[in-house]
Amino acid sequence: EQNIVALRRFKDILLIFTDSEMFYYAPNNSSLASGGRLVRVSDSIGCLSQNAIKEIDGSIVWVDKGGIYRTSSGLNIEDISEPKKPSSVSWV
């Protein structure tokens, strides 16, 4: 129901992103164009835009409003954002 903000071909699949969702689409290998498998991988992690997604070292890396993520298969999501640490203050 949301607008698609990014598409990325990865291996033999298509990753589809809205601003808050990620889908995996594996096309059918037969002559039937409408066949295929569509899986919603996440209903809370999306992508900022087409410019916020890149293939790096055999994985797809993208930026969402909540962090930076990676997938190596299209069906898994790994949060690779740097942990947020409060700045330390020295009172010397």
TIMI-2910 file (N, C-alpha, C, CB; in pm, 1 decimal, decimal comma, always signed):
<rs>
+----------+----------+----------+----------+----------+----------+----------+----------+----------+----------+----------+----------+------+
!      n_x !      n_y !      n_z !     ca_x !     ca_y !     ca_z !      c_x !      c_y !      c_z !     cb_x !     cb_y !     cb_z ! resn !
+----------+----------+----------+----------+----------+----------+----------+----------+----------+----------+----------+----------+------+
!    +80,0 !   -119,7 !     +0,0 !     +0,0 !     +0,0 !     +0,0 !    +84,5 !   +126,4 !     +0,0 !    -91,2 !     -0,4 !   +117,9 !  Glu !
!   +213,9 !   +114,3 !    +24,2 !   +302,3 !   +230,6 !    +25,6 !   +375,1 !   +242,8 !   -106,9 !   +403,0 !   +221,2 !   +140,9 !  Gln !
!   +428,0 !   +361,2 !   -133,3 !   +505,1 !   +383,6 !   -255,1 !   +639,9 !   +314,8 !   -246,8 !   +523,7 !   +533,0 !   -280,2 !  Asn !
!   +683,8 !   +260,7 !   -358,4 !   +817,1 !   +200,3 !   -367,3 !   +918,9 !   +313,4 !   -377,5 !   +828,4 !   +102,2 !   -490,5 !  Ile !
!  +1021,5 !   +308,6 !   -290,5 !  +1125,3 !   +411,9 !   -292,0 !  +1258,5 !   +359,9 !   -347,4 !  +1145,9 !   +466,3 !   -151,3 !  Val !
!  +1277,1 !   +226,5 !   -350,4 !  +1402,0 !   +171,3 !   -401,7 !  +1380,0 !    +29,0 !   -451,7 !  +1511,2 !   +173,9 !   -293,0 !  Ala !
!  +1450,4 !     -4,1 !   -558,8 !  +1454,3 !   -139,2 !   -614,9 !  +1600,2 !   -175,7 !   -635,6 !  +1373,2 !   -148,9 !   -749,7 !  Leu !
!  +1633,1 !   -301,4 !   -609,2 !  +1771,8 !   -344,2 !   -630,4 !  +1774,0 !   -489,3 !   -674,9 !  +1856,2 !   -325,8 !   -501,7 !  Arg !
!  +1833,0 !   -515,1 !   -790,4 !  +1855,2 !   -652,4 !   -835,4 !  +1975,3 !   -705,2 !   -759,3 !  +1877,6 !   -660,4 !   -991,4 !  Arg !
!  +1960,3 !   -825,7 !   -704,8 !  +2067,2 !   -887,0 !   -626,3 !  +2066,1 !  -1035,8 !   -654,9 !  +2050,4 !   -858,6 !   -473,0 !  Phe !
!  +2175,9 !  -1083,7 !   -710,8 !  +2184,4 !  -1222,9 !   -755,5 !  +2070,5 !  -1244,3 !   -854,6 !  +2176,0 !  -1325,1 !   -633,9 !  Lys !
!  +1980,4 !  -1337,9 !   -829,6 !  +1866,8 !  -1361,6 !   -919,3 !  +1734,8 !  -1317,8 !   -859,0 !  +1859,1 !  -1507,6 !   -955,6 !  Asp !
!  +1739,1 !  -1223,8 !   -767,7 !  +1617,4 !  -1176,8 !   -701,5 !  +1605,5 !  -1025,1 !   -716,1 !  +1617,0 !  -1217,2 !   -551,7 !  Ile !
!  +1492,5 !   -972,9 !   -673,9 !  +1469,4 !   -829,4 !   -672,5 !  +1430,3 !   -789,3 !   -530,5 !  +1359,0 !   -788,4 !   -775,8 !  Leu !
!  +1501,0 !   -691,9 !   -475,1 !  +1466,1 !   -637,7 !   -343,9 !  +1385,4 !   -511,5 !   -366,6 !  +1593,6 !   -608,8 !   -257,1 !  Leu !
!  +1273,8 !   -501,9 !   -297,5 !  +1180,6 !   -391,2 !   -314,3 !  +1164,5 !   -323,2 !   -178,8 !  +1042,1 !   -440,4 !   -370,6 !  Ile !
!  +1180,5 !   -191,0 !   -176,8 !  +1173,1 !   -116,5 !    -51,8 !  +1068,6 !     -5,9 !    -59,1 !  +1309,0 !    -57,5 !    -17,4 !  Phe !
!   +992,6 !     +8,9 !    +49,1 !   +915,9 !   +129,5 !    +72,5 !   +992,1 !   +203,3 !   +182,1 !   +764,1 !    +98,8 !   +113,0 !  Thr !
!   +937,1 !   +312,0 !   +234,2 !  +1010,9 !   +379,9 !   +341,0 !  +1005,3 !   +305,0 !   +473,2 !   +957,0 !   +519,3 !   +360,2 !  Asp !
!   +920,3 !   +201,1 !   +483,5 !   +914,6 !   +125,5 !   +609,2 !   +898,0 !    -25,4 !   +590,2 !   +801,4 !   +176,9 !   +693,1 !  Ser !
!   +920,6 !    -75,1 !   +469,4 !   +906,8 !   -218,3 !   +443,9 !  +1014,9 !   -265,8 !   +346,3 !   +766,2 !   -250,1 !   +388,1 !  Glu !
!  +1042,5 !   -395,3 !   +354,6 !  +1134,7 !   -458,7 !   +259,6 !  +1069,6 !   -587,3 !   +208,7 !  +1274,6 !   -488,6 !   +326,3 !  Met !
!  +1074,8 !   -605,8 !    +75,7 !  +1019,8 !   -724,6 !    +12,3 !  +1128,3 !   -793,8 !    -69,9 !   +898,6 !   -688,3 !    -76,6 !  Phe !
!  +1113,8 !   -924,5 !    -82,3 !  +1202,0 !  -1011,3 !   -160,8 !  +1115,5 !  -1069,2 !   -271,6 !  +1269,4 !  -1125,9 !    -72,0 !  Tyr !
!  +1157,9 !  -1053,7 !   -395,3 !  +1083,6 !  -1112,3 !   -507,0 !  +1175,6 !  -1202,5 !   -587,2 !  +1023,0 !  -1002,1 !   -597,6 !  Tyr !
!  +1139,6 !  -1329,4 !   -596,6 !  +1212,8 !  -1426,3 !   -677,7 !  +1123,7 !  -1462,4 !   -796,4 !  +1252,7 !  -1554,5 !   -593,8 !  Ala !
!  +1163,6 !  -1422,5 !   -916,7 !  +1080,1 !  -1451,4 !  -1033,2 !  +1073,7 !  -1600,0 !  -1063,4 !  +1131,9 !  -1377,2 !  -1154,2 !  Pro !
!   +967,5 !  -1637,6 !  -1129,5 !   +948,5 !  -1775,0 !  -1173,0 !  +1045,1 !  -1802,3 !  -1287,0 !   +801,2 !  -1801,1 !  -1216,3 !  Asn !
!  +1107,1 !  -1915,7 !  -1287,6 !  +1203,5 !  -1950,0 !  -1392,4 !  +1138,7 !  -2011,3 !  -1516,2 !  +1306,0 !  -2045,5 !  -1337,7 !  Asn !
!  +1005,8 !  -2009,6 !  -1521,3 !   +937,8 !  -2063,6 !  -1638,9 !   +897,6 !  -1948,6 !  -1731,3 !   +813,1 !  -2147,4 !  -1597,5 !  Ser !
!   +824,8 !  -1979,0 !  -1834,0 !   +782,1 !  -1876,4 !  -1929,6 !   +662,8 !  -1795,9 !  -1878,4 !   +746,9 !  -1940,9 !  -2062,9 !  Ser !
!   +605,5 !  -1833,0 !  -1765,9 !   +491,9 !  -1761,1 !  -1708,7 !   +542,0 !  -1635,2 !  -1638,5 !   +412,6 !  -1851,5 !  -1609,8 !  Leu !
!   +516,0 !  -1520,1 !  -1696,0 !   +569,9 !  -1393,7 !  -1644,1 !   +510,1 !  -1354,6 !  -1510,3 !   +546,2 !  -1283,0 !  -1743,2 !  Ala !
!   +388,5 !  -1396,5 !  -1482,8 !   +323,5 !  -1353,3 !  -1358,2 !   +360,9 !  -1438,9 !  -1238,0 !   +173,8 !  -1355,1 !  -1375,4 !  Ser !
!   +427,9 !  -1549,3 !  -1260,6 !   +466,7 !  -1635,1 !  -1150,3 !   +582,3 !  -1576,2 !  -1073,3 !   +502,7 !  -1772,5 !  -1200,4 !  Gly !
!   +608,6 !  -1629,6 !   -957,3 !   +719,3 !  -1582,6 !   -875,4 !   +680,5 !  -1586,6 !   -729,1 !   +761,2 !  -1440,7 !   -916,0 !  Gly !
!   +775,8 !  -1552,4 !   -647,2 !   +754,0 !  -1558,0 !   -502,3 !   +782,0 !  -1420,9 !   -443,3 !   +844,1 !  -1666,4 !   -435,4 !  Arg !
!   +682,5 !  -1363,8 !   -374,8 !   +697,6 !  -1234,8 !   -308,8 !   +686,5 !  -1256,8 !   -158,6 !   +590,8 !  -1132,1 !   -359,0 !  Leu !
!   +789,5 !  -1212,3 !    -84,4 !   +793,5 !  -1229,9 !    +60,9 !   +819,0 !  -1094,2 !   +124,5 !   +903,5 !  -1333,4 !   +103,3 !  Val !
!   +737,1 !  -1057,4 !   +222,8 !   +767,4 !   -936,6 !   +299,3 !   +869,2 !   -976,1 !   +405,3 !   +637,4 !   -873,3 !   +364,0 !  Arg !
!   +990,1 !   -923,1 !   +392,3 !  +1100,0 !   -955,8 !   +483,2 !  +1087,6 !   -874,0 !   +611,8 !  +1237,0 !   -929,7 !   +415,4 !  Val !
!  +1044,8 !   -749,0 !   +600,1 !  +1029,8 !   -663,7 !   +718,0 !   +913,3 !   -568,2 !   +698,5 !  +1159,4 !   -585,2 !   +745,9 !  Ser !
!   +838,9 !   -547,2 !   +806,4 !   +732,4 !   -446,9 !   +803,6 !   +770,2 !   -323,6 !   +885,6 !   +601,6 !   -506,8 !   +856,2 !  Asp !
!   +899,1 !   -314,3 !   +923,3 !   +944,0 !   -198,1 !  +1001,1 !  +1075,7 !   -138,2 !   +951,5 !   +959,1 !   -237,1 !  +1145,6 !  Ser !
!  +1144,5 !   -205,9 !   +860,4 !  +1270,5 !   -155,3 !   +805,4 !  +1250,5 !   -134,0 !   +656,1 !  +1390,0 !   -254,0 !   +833,4 !  Ile !
!  +1275,1 !    -12,1 !   +612,3 !  +1264,0 !    +22,0 !   +471,0 !  +1393,6 !    +81,0 !   +421,2 !  +1148,8 !   +119,4 !   +447,2 !  Gly !
!  +1383,1 !   +175,8 !   +330,5 !  +1499,8 !   +240,3 !   +273,0 !  +1466,1 !   +387,0 !   +249,2 !  +1544,2 !   +170,2 !   +140,8 !  Cys !
!  +1564,8 !   +473,7 !   +262,1 !  +1541,9 !   +617,0 !   +244,1 !  +1513,7 !   +652,9 !    +99,0 !  +1661,5 !   +695,3 !   +293,6 !  Leu !
!  +1592,8 !   +598,4 !     +5,7 !  +1575,3 !   +630,0 !   -136,2 !  +1660,0 !   +534,6 !   -219,8 !  +1613,8 !   +778,2 !   -165,8 !  Ser !
!  +1647,3 !   +545,9 !   -349,5 !  +1726,8 !   +464,2 !   -440,5 !  +1876,3 !   +491,9 !   -423,5 !  +1684,5 !   +490,0 !   -585,3 !  Gln !
!  +1910,9 !   +611,9 !   -383,3 !  +2051,7 !   +647,9 !   -363,7 !  +2108,9 !   +597,8 !   -232,0 !  +2067,4 !   +797,0 !   -370,6 !  Asn !
!  +2026,7 !   +536,8 !   -147,8 !  +2071,1 !   +491,4 !    -15,8 !  +2092,5 !   +341,2 !    -10,3 !  +1970,6 !   +531,8 !    +89,4 !  Ala !
!  +2113,9 !   +278,1 !   -125,4 !  +2132,0 !   +133,3 !   -131,2 !  +2248,2 !   +101,4 !   -225,5 !  +2001,0 !    +62,2 !   -178,2 !  Ile !
!  +2332,8 !     +4,2 !   -184,1 !  +2454,0 !    -26,5 !   -261,1 !  +2492,3 !   -172,4 !   -238,1 !  +2571,7 !    +68,4 !   -221,0 !  Lys !
!  +2554,2 !   -233,5 !   -338,8 !  +2610,3 !   -367,8 !   -321,4 !  +2756,0 !   -353,0 !   -281,9 !  +2595,7 !   -454,0 !   -451,7 !  Glu !
!  +2792,8 !   -414,5 !   -169,0 !  +2928,8 !   -407,4 !   -116,7 !  +2970,8 !   -547,0 !    -72,1 !  +2938,8 !   -305,3 !     +1,3 !  Ile !
!  +3080,3 !   -596,7 !   -125,5 !  +3138,6 !   -725,9 !    -86,8 !  +3036,7 !   -839,6 !    -85,7 !  +3202,1 !   -714,5 !    +49,9 !  Asp !
!  +2953,7 !   -848,4 !   -187,7 !  +2859,1 !   -958,6 !   -199,6 !  +2735,2 !   -946,4 !   -113,6 !  +2926,7 !  -1083,7 !   -166,5 !  Gly !
!  +2713,2 !   -830,9 !    -54,5 !  +2594,0 !   -805,9 !    +25,5 !  +2530,4 !   -675,1 !    -20,3 !  +2628,2 !   -800,9 !   +177,4 !  Ser !
!  +2405,0 !   -658,3 !    +11,7 !  +2336,3 !   -531,8 !    -12,0 !  +2335,6 !   -454,9 !   +119,1 !  +2190,4 !   -554,0 !    -66,2 !  Ile !
!  +2376,6 !   -328,8 !   +112,4 !  +2379,5 !   -240,9 !   +229,4 !  +2290,6 !   -121,7 !   +197,7 !  +2526,8 !   -195,4 !   +265,4 !  Val !
!  +2206,9 !    -82,7 !   +294,0 !  +2117,5 !    +30,1 !   +271,9 !  +2094,0 !   +107,0 !   +401,4 !  +1984,4 !    -17,8 !   +214,0 !  Trp !
!  +2042,6 !   +228,7 !   +384,0 !  +2015,7 !   +317,0 !   +497,0 !  +1865,1 !   +334,7 !   +510,1 !  +2086,7 !   +454,7 !   +479,5 !  Val !
!  +1819,3 !   +319,1 !   +631,8 !  +1680,1 !   +339,2 !   +669,7 !  +1678,9 !   +451,2 !   +773,4 !  +1614,3 !   +206,1 !   +726,0 !  Asp !
!  +1563,6 !   +505,7 !   +802,2 !  +1557,3 !   +612,9 !   +901,5 !  +1603,2 !   +567,2 !  +1039,9 !  +1416,0 !   +666,9 !   +910,1 !  Lys !
!  +1611,2 !   +437,6 !  +1063,4 !  +1653,4 !   +385,7 !  +1192,8 !  +1795,6 !   +332,8 !  +1198,7 !  +1562,3 !   +278,9 !  +1233,2 !  Gly !
!  +1865,7 !   +326,6 !  +1085,4 !  +2001,7 !   +274,9 !  +1090,0 !  +2053,0 !   +230,6 !   +954,5 !  +2009,2 !   +160,8 !  +1185,6 !  Gly !
!  +2160,6 !   +153,1 !   +959,6 !  +2224,5 !    +98,7 !   +839,9 !  +2213,6 !    -53,6 !   +848,2 !  +2375,6 !   +145,5 !   +827,5 !  Ile !
!  +2172,8 !   -115,0 !   +737,9 !  +2143,6 !   -257,7 !   +738,5 !  +2214,0 !   -328,4 !   +623,6 !  +1993,2 !   -281,3 !   +730,3 !  Tyr !
!  +2224,0 !   -461,8 !   +637,9 !  +2289,2 !   -544,1 !   +536,0 !  +2211,8 !   -674,6 !   +521,4 !  +2438,6 !   -571,7 !   +572,6 !  Arg !
!  +2210,0 !   -727,2 !   +399,6 !  +2156,9 !   -860,3 !   +374,7 !  +2251,0 !   -933,1 !   +280,0 !  +2013,0 !   -853,6 !   +316,1 !  Thr !
!  +2270,2 !  -1060,4 !   +305,0 !  +2354,2 !  -1140,8 !   +216,8 !  +2271,4 !  -1235,5 !   +130,5 !  +2454,8 !  -1220,1 !   +298,3 !  Ser !
!  +2143,3 !  -1251,5 !   +165,0 !  +2057,9 !  -1341,8 !    +89,0 !  +1929,2 !  -1276,4 !    +39,8 !  +2024,2 !  -1461,0 !   +172,7 !  Ser !
!  +1895,1 !  -1163,8 !    +97,5 !  +1768,0 !  -1099,8 !    +66,3 !  +1659,5 !  -1136,1 !   +165,3 !  +1724,0 !  -1136,8 !    -72,4 !  Gly !
!  +1679,0 !  -1242,9 !   +238,5 !  +1578,7 !  -1287,2 !   +334,8 !  +1620,5 !  -1262,0 !   +479,5 !  +1550,7 !  -1434,1 !   +315,2 !  Leu !
!  +1742,1 !  -1216,8 !   +499,8 !  +1788,6 !  -1186,1 !   +634,6 !  +1824,9 !  -1038,0 !   +640,8 !  +1910,7 !  -1275,6 !   +674,2 !  Asn !
!  +1812,6 !   -976,8 !   +757,3 !  +1850,8 !   -836,8 !   +775,8 !  +1941,1 !   -828,9 !   +897,3 !  +1725,4 !   -744,3 !   +792,4 !  Ile !
!  +2056,5 !   -766,6 !   +878,5 !  +2151,8 !   -747,4 !   +988,0 !  +2169,8 !   -597,6 !  +1009,6 !  +2289,4 !   -817,0 !   +957,4 !  Glu !
!  +2151,7 !   -552,6 !  +1132,7 !  +2173,9 !   -412,8 !  +1167,9 !  +2323,4 !   -392,2 !  +1186,5 !  +2094,8 !   -372,8 !  +1297,0 !  Asp !
!  +2383,6 !   -309,2 !  +1102,6 !  +2527,1 !   -284,1 !  +1113,1 !  +2555,7 !   -141,0 !  +1157,3 !  +2595,4 !   -312,0 !   +979,9 !  Ile !
!  +2453,0 !    -74,6 !  +1210,7 !  +2471,4 !    +61,1 !  +1260,5 !  +2566,5 !    +59,9 !  +1377,6 !  +2337,5 !   +123,8 !  +1300,8 !  Ser !
!  +2646,0 !   +163,5 !  +1386,1 !  +2736,5 !   +177,7 !  +1499,1 !  +2652,8 !   +202,6 !  +1623,8 !  +2839,3 !   +293,3 !  +1475,8 !  Glu !
!  +2680,7 !   +131,5 !  +1731,7 !  +2603,4 !   +154,8 !  +1853,8 !  +2615,4 !   +299,9 !  +1899,0 !  +2650,0 !    +60,7 !  +1965,6 !  Pro !
!  +2505,1 !   +353,8 !  +1944,5 !  +2503,5 !   +490,1 !  +1993,9 !  +2552,4 !   +489,5 !  +2138,5 !  +2361,1 !   +552,4 !  +1982,6 !  Lys !
!  +2661,1 !   +560,7 !  +2163,7 !  +2717,3 !   +567,3 !  +2297,4 !  +2711,8 !   +712,0 !  +2345,0 !  +2863,1 !   +512,7 !  +2300,1 !  Lys !
!  +2672,5 !   +734,0 !  +2469,0 !  +2674,8 !   +872,3 !  +2518,1 !  +2818,7 !   +921,1 !  +2525,3 !  +2606,4 !   +883,4 !  +2657,3 !  Pro !
!  +2838,9 !  +1047,3 !  +2492,6 !  +2973,5 !  +1100,9 !  +2499,7 !  +3017,1 !  +1110,1 !  +2644,0 !  +2981,6 !  +1237,8 !  +2432,1 !  Ser !
!  +3141,4 !  +1071,6 !  +2667,7 !  +3191,5 !  +1076,7 !  +2805,0 !  +3243,2 !  +1215,9 !  +2834,0 !  +3302,5 !   +971,4 !  +2828,2 !  Ser !
!  +3220,6 !  +1260,6 !  +2954,2 !  +3264,3 !  +1392,9 !  +2996,9 !  +3361,9 !  +1376,2 !  +3111,4 !  +3143,9 !  +1482,1 !  +3038,9 !  Val !
!  +3473,6 !  +1441,2 !  +3100,6 !  +3575,3 !  +1434,3 !  +3206,3 !  +3570,3 !  +1563,0 !  +3287,9 !  +3718,3 !  +1412,2 !  +3146,2 !  Ser !
!  +3555,1 !  +1549,2 !  +3417,5 !  +3548,3 !  +1664,6 !  +3507,5 !  +3677,5 !  +1673,1 !  +3585,6 !  +3426,6 !  +1654,5 !  +3603,7 !  Trp !
!  +3785,7 !  +1708,0 !  +3522,7 !  +3916,3 !  +1715,2 !  +3588,7 !  +3948,9 !  +1858,2 !  +3625,7 !  +4026,4 !  +1657,6 !  +3498,7 !  Val !
+----------+----------+----------+----------+----------+----------+----------+----------+----------+----------+----------+----------+------+
</rs>
